[in-house]
Amino acid sequence: MALHFDKTITTGEQLRSVLGEPNPRVVAKVIGHIDAHCRGFIARSPFLLLATANGQGKVDVSPKGDPAGFVQVLDDHTLAIPERLGNRLADSFLNMLERPQVGLLFMIPGKSETLRAGGTARIVQDDWLLEKMAVRGKPPQMATVVTVERMFFHCAKCVMRSHLWQPDQWPELDGVPSLAQAIIDHAKLTDSVQAVQAGLDESYRDRLY
C-alpha cells in the first residue's frame, strides 16, 4: 500500500514560508567559473559524486575516485573527469547523452567543507587529454568534460552532524551485508558467497586501471 502524507509542500511559496530566504552572502557566493580557491580544492580532492538524469528525469549519482587531483582543470570554465574501468552499466554516460546537465560534489578527506559545481557535460576520447590523466601508465577509456556554469563552497554542517571524518563516531558494521551477499540476493544468483567474493577480489586487484 502506498504511503499517504497529509502535509506536502508543492510550491515555492510554501517552501519559503518554512525555510525563509537565503542570506544575500549565500546567494552571492555562487560563481560562474573555476577560480583559484576552487582550483586548490579540486587539486586536493581524491573523490567526487557525479549526478546525472536521463530524458525522463530519472536521477543517478555515481562516485568517482582516484589519486588527489585526478580531475583536470583545463581552463577557468572547463574540467575533465577520467573514466576508469567499471561495471559497464554506463548509467551516467547514457544519461548525459540524453540530458547533458550534471552536478558535482568534491570532497577532501578530513575537510568538513565541500565544493559543489553544475554545468553541461560531453564524453570525449581525445588522446592529448586521456594521456594527461594516465595512472600507472594507463590512460582512461574516456573522459567527462564539464563546462562549469555554477560553482560554490558548501558549509560544514552536514559533515559535522554526520561525524563523517571522526572514526570514533562511526557506526558498527554488524548486520551490514557484504557486497557479495547483496549481489546474490538482488540478482537471485545460485553462486556461493565465496565464489562471488572471489570475483570481486580479482576485479579489485586486477581492474582498477
MONORFEN-V707969 format. One record per pair of residues at least 12 apart in sequence whose C-alpha atoms are under 6 Angstrom apart, sorted by the first residue. I is the first residue (numbers start at 0). J is the second residue. D is the distance in whole Angstrom. If there is no record, write none. Layout:
BEGIN
{{I;J;D} {I;J;D}}
END
This chain:
BEGIN
{{29;150;6} {29;151;5} {30;149;6} {30;150;5} {31;148;5} {31;149;4} {32;75;6} {32;76;5} {33;75;5} {33;76;6} {42;68;4} {43;67;5} {43;68;5} {44;67;5} {44;68;6} {44;106;6} {44;107;5} {45;64;5} {45;65;5} {45;66;5} {45;67;4} {46;63;6} {46;64;4} {46;106;6} {47;62;6} {47;63;5} {47;104;5} {47;105;4} {47;106;6} {48;61;6} {48;62;5} {48;103;6} {48;104;5} {49;61;5} {49;102;6} {49;103;5} {50;101;6} {50;102;5} {51;91;6} {51;101;5} {52;94;5} {53;94;4} {53;97;6} {53;98;6} {54;97;5} {54;98;6} {76;146;6} {76;147;5} {77;145;6} {77;146;5} {77;147;6} {78;144;6} {78;145;5} {79;143;6} {79;144;4} {80;142;5} {80;143;5} {81;139;6} {81;142;4} {82;139;5} {82;140;6} {82;141;6} {82;142;5} {83;139;5} {99;119;5} {99;120;5} {100;118;6} {100;119;4} {101;117;6} {101;118;6} {101;119;6} {102;116;6} {102;117;4} {103;115;6} {103;116;5} {109;164;6} {111;155;5} {111;158;6} {112;153;6} {112;154;5} {112;155;5} {113;152;6} {113;153;5} {114;151;6} {114;152;4} {114;153;6} {115;150;6} {115;151;5} {116;149;6} {116;150;4} {117;147;6} {117;148;6} {117;149;5} {118;146;5} {118;147;4} {118;148;5} {119;145;5} {119;146;5} {120;144;5} {120;145;4} {121;143;6} {121;144;5} {122;142;6} {122;143;5} {123;141;6} {123;142;5} {124;141;5} {179;192;6} {179;195;5} {179;196;5} {180;192;6}}
END
